[in-house]
Amino acid sequence: MGKNNEQNKKDEQLEKFRTDDRGKKMTTNHGTKVSEDEFSLKAGERGPTLMEDFHFREKMTHFDHERIPERIVHARGFAAHGEFQVYESMKEYTRAGFLQDPSVKTPVFVRFSTVAGNKGSAEAVRDARGFATKFYTEEGNYDLVGNNIPVFFIQDALKFPDIVHAVKPEPHNEMPQAASAHDTFWDFVANNQESAHMVMWTMSDRAIPRSFRMMEGFGVHTFRFVNDQGEAHFVKFHWKPLLGTHSLVWDEAQKINGKDPDFHRGDLYESIEAGDYPEYELGVQVIKEEDEFSFDFDILDPTKLWPEEDIPVKIVGKMTLNRNVDNVFAETEQVAFHPGNVVPGIDFSNDPLLQGRLFSYTDTQLIRLGGPNFHELPINRPVCPFHNNQRDGYGRMTINKGPVSYHKNSLADNTPETSTEEEGGYVHYQEKVEGRKVRARSESFKDHFSQATLFWNSMSDAEKDHIIQAFSFELGKVKNPSIQQQVVDMYANVSLELAQGFAENIGAEIPQTGGSGVTKSSPALSQENTNKKPQTRTVAVLIAEGFDGSEVSSILDGLKGKGIQPEIVSDKLGTLKGADGAKVKVGHTFLTGESVLFDAIYAVGGSQISEKTHKDAMYFINEAFSHFKPIGATHHGKKWLEEAKITNSPGVVHGDDAQAFVKEFTEAIAEHRHWSRQLV
Ligand code: HDE
């Protein structure tokens, strides 16, 4: 339970399953007290182990079965508990109970993930991120199983195994891990050009988020809201992080993966432990049924977004993540999401990708969680009552009493009984459907490039440069020149500037004509226009013996007052003394605290700086500068700036007045990165 949080209904339910083994007697799983847990039962001290050693057999058997299959996609994930509250009733659009009353707090469980990597892979990789939310509502569980990218690679679920096979490590040598920079992925892209738009996103900064706390979430598909009068609207779901949407730079991300493969989970875990609860607003874009065909894209096509400038995102509520899990396996690993877990008032559309997902998620849990009773696992249980005639199967926990397990019946007065719509029974929206059975792609799904161009047009210069560099990196790792050229030629259809930019870097033939003719842009797509806040940003304070005590402590207090987190970095752990006797405790050494693990650098120095510290500090500062990070300096630190020749660069702050320094440095930190910096 996060600090100052009341127990919610889900937490109360979980409490019944929690156990604390501390201070208890050790027993077998059958309750027999164990007298010896170091030596197996043997025939004589140097003799063979005996089969009758039930404690040994049980302990080893359990251990042998500790692993379950990892998720085929989204294997690497991290989760937290929280709450959701709607700002105002959504009655006009939906009858969903949890979207009616602003005073109601609905418990949620959110799992963030990378997609391609295996369960032990590094986290700051170039990939989409999963953003899956389970709302434990009074009308049953509602799962919003989204990503941090609003569109998908493919239009039809039948192709999902193909895209996943293509991006996963190649089967003949199982390389590369958690990376799309290889031949099979790009071969898929070039030969399945519906992927053009999503690949723009995965090559952009969106695919290397700074934090799970600083990325958007999207339901991707078009869903339906249905209100009490039975009226339906098409809807798309958005999560908007209050801290804004921010990213790493590629060189930094690659280094982080070596220095701290747990970078994203660590960031989420520590923030929640510190009471800096991540917050996301829920937004919806709504389209009237009669406007289904009013757009220059098909609203059922999952490779298309709805430009926010044309269809505004209405902010309807807020989610706060306020509690870390107690046990990662029991909760994060065993949680089973399903886009088909809906409540009355939320319904599906005919998006062929969504329709296929509705099959896949239960099927995958059956193999992963070993049988049909995974809904009984504590993390998956709804908080409202659940009753039906389903029985038995592996791991059944519920003890259903009585002889009746069928419908209809007279022996139990025909219960459990069904509910009418008025009583809260789920009634599917009665959309009229007719057509021939065909395997086909709708004509309206065939424009693959316009929105890829829209995305390109919407980027700032720095973002465009990052995209060109990402294509250059990924295709630079591709060995087959024909695949490289196919991708160049494909992206000439999106933007000639883009295709020429990376064609040159990878030695491909440079296209001379191209472009999709789209000139429109959508400013909401650029991270330049996101929220910029200093809160929770980490600052490495590079400091040495003999620093100016009183001023440093007033600056550190000033930064903390703005919600910034200074962390002391020096040549060794322990306590450092200032010139005036002030003391600071060192949190990281130059060995454990790399610049890539911080948002900003504050260079202080001191009167006693060894050659080694000098070298380490200069490396730290130069590296942070090359990643466009804010750098502040006072006292001796200013000499380091001069030596690095960066004193007058954008985002570099120095001064003698502590208050003015704190103000200016805080603004530089809020800016996140300073792209206008010229790197030498
Ligand atoms: Fe998934 N996806 N997916 N997916 N997906 C899974 O279910 C699948 C898609 C998403 O943290 C699997 O429980 C198909 C889009 C997330 O536990 C599996 C298709 C979006 C998670 C599966 C898609 C997602 C999954 C693997 C194409 C964004 C992790 C393990 C038709 C809207 C949930 C599991 C968690 C997980 C199938 C496409 C999001 C195999 C067939 C589009 C966030 O069932």
Residues whose N, C-alpha, C, O or C-beta is under 5 A from the ligand:
A	BS01	HDE	R71 I72 V73 H74 G77 R111 S113 G130 F131 A132 V145 G146 N147 F152 A157 F160 F218 G219 V220 V335 F337 L353 G356 R357 S360 Y361 T364
